Structures are given as structure tokens and as C-alpha cells.
């Protein structure tokens, strides 16, 4: 039986606990996730380095997944443009059953292995791109076949799973296997496995964008100034990076007009 499907001996009486008792058990299990991710840093670094090379060469990054795993990939992809000023096409998510699955559960889609390969082709993946398959079990048919197709095309391939010796690991250039153990509720992989996947995705996209120069010091200097909150953040970023007052930073941002980012101010 897969580790992610086993019953957790530490939570077998969770249904007998008070609300606080339930939360303590969940919290204790969550505390194990960061350490498990920490054991995979070399593997994660391998993915980041390969993705950076692909993006520098004009390629793109694609996340592929189903259910909760696919939605986590979608979340990471859609956050890149506002935070790092990247075009929406640079980091994309391929989600089983399409956009509708982002809003409601369509779990049957994960068994449609033919759609995995077909959706990858429809997305226009090429040999210049990088494709990361996200699957807690490591054997989701849709994701496995998408990765198999990506490898045939010649794209760099990686996987994020939460079981050792996962099926998908044998198909990719760089597997990431985060062994965070059985879930609080057996098989509910949106919990620890989902948290682990989110942490790894955060690392991949953030480290990649830092390597690509979209961060100066620890400031998001390619920030898109698309609303009031982000504009105010941009003013603070420019002020800190250029060591000027907020008033001077605001003036400098206004001078560049409709460029909608603070990169040019920083360069000045």
C-alpha cells in the first residue's frame, strides 16, 4: 500500500478528540512536512537549475496535475505574473478536465490517461520547455501519461510526489519525492501531501525567478503595479532599493508612466 494511503497510527483516535485536540494532532503532523521537504533540497535545486536554463533559452514552464495537485500547480502559475512581472505564457498549468476543474472536483478525470498526453500536445509543449508533473501518489494516469509525452517531445521533465519509488519518478529527468508520511485522515492527500507540494512549488518558482533576475536583494523589482496595494508596495520597494524617500520613489514611478513596473526606476 502507498504510504499516502496508509492509516496514521498517531491519529487513530482523532474522532474521539475535542476540537482543540483535533487541531493539535493536525498541527503536529503538519510540523513534519517542512523537514521532509528539506530532505529533498538537492533534487529541488536540480529542477530549478534545469528550468532556469530552459526559460533562458526561450522555453516555458508547465505544471501538470489533477485534482488538488493540479489546482496547486495552477495557483503557483497564476501568481507569477503579478509577483514577478512575467507574461502569463511563461509559467502555465495544465489541469485535467480543464478550467472547470479549478472550481469543482472532477476526480474521474485523473484516470483518463489519453487526455494527459493530448492536453500536453494541445498546450504546444516543445523540446525547449520544462514540464513538472504533480501527483501525490506518483501514479496518477493523467499525469503519468502527460509526462511520458513530454519526455518523448524532448522537454525537461520533473515530478513532485509523496511516495518513494513512485511510478512517475522513473519517467522523469529529476524526481522529487517528499515522504511526509500517512495523512491525518487516511488518504486525504490535500493535507500533508498538499502542503508539501505547495512548499516545493513555492521553491521552484521563487528560486527560478530569483535566478532570472526578477528579484533584487529580497525585493520583487519586477512587480506589476496593477492596483493600489501593489502600487504602494512598488513605492516602498523603490524607496528601499534606491535608498530614497517614499515621496521621491512615488515621483520616480510616475515619471515612467505606463510601464507598470519598478524595474526601470531601480536601473536608474
Residue, then its C-alpha position, 0 to 999 in steps of 0.5 A: x500500500x502507498x504510504x499516502x494511503x496508509x492509516x496514521x497510527x498517531x491519529x487513530x483516535x482523532x474522532x474521539x478528540x475535542x476540537x482543540x485536540x483535533x487541531x493539535x494532532x493536525x498541527x503536529x503532523x503538519x510540523x513534519x512536512x517542512x523537514x521532509x521537504x528539506x530532505x529533498x533540497x538537492x533534487x529541488x535545486x536540480x529542477x530549478x537549475x534545469x528550468x532556469x536554463x530552459x526559460x533562458x533559452x526561450x522555453x516555458x514552464x508547465x505544471x501538470x496535475x489533477x485534482x488538488x495537485x493540479x489546482x496547486x500547480x495552477x495557483x503557483x502559475x497564476x501568481x507569477x505574473x503579478x509577483x514577478x512581472x512575467x507574461x502569463x505564457x511563461x509559467x502555465x498549468x495544465x489541469x485535467x478536465x480543464x478550467x472547470x476543474x479549478x472550481x469543482x472536483x472532477x476526480x474521474x478525470x485523473x484516470x483518463x490517461x489519453x487526455x494527459x498526453x493530448x492536453x500536453x500536445x494541445x498546450x504546444x509543449x516543445x523540446x525547449x520547455x520544462x514540464x513538472x508533473x504533480x501527483x501525490x501518489x506518483x501514479x496518477x494516469x493523467x499525469x503519468x501519461x502527460x509526462x511520458x509525452x513530454x519526455x518523448x517531445x524532448x522537454x525537461x521533465x520533473x515530478x513532485x510526489x509523496x511516495x518513494x519509488x513512485x511510478x512517475x519518478x522513473x519517467x522523469x529527468x529529476x524526481x522529487x519525492x517528499x515522504x511526509x508520511x500517512x495523512x491525518x485522515x487516511x488518504x486525504x492527500x490535500x493535507x500533508x501531501x498538499x502542503x508539501x507540494x505547495x512548499x516545493x512549488x513555492x521553491x521552484x518558482x521563487x528560486x527560478x525567478x530569483x535566478x532570472x533576475x526578477x528579484x533584487x536583494x529580497x525585493x520583487x523589482x519586477x512587480x506589476x503595479x496593477x492596483x493600489x496595494x501593489x502600487x504602494x508596495x512598488x513605492x516602498x520597494x523603490x524607496x528601499x532599493x534606491x535608498x530614497x524617500x517614499x515621496x521621491x520613489x512615488x515621483x520616480x514611478x510616475x515619471x515612467x508612466x505606463x510601464x507598470x513596473x519598478x524595474x526601470x526606476x531601480x536601473x536608474 
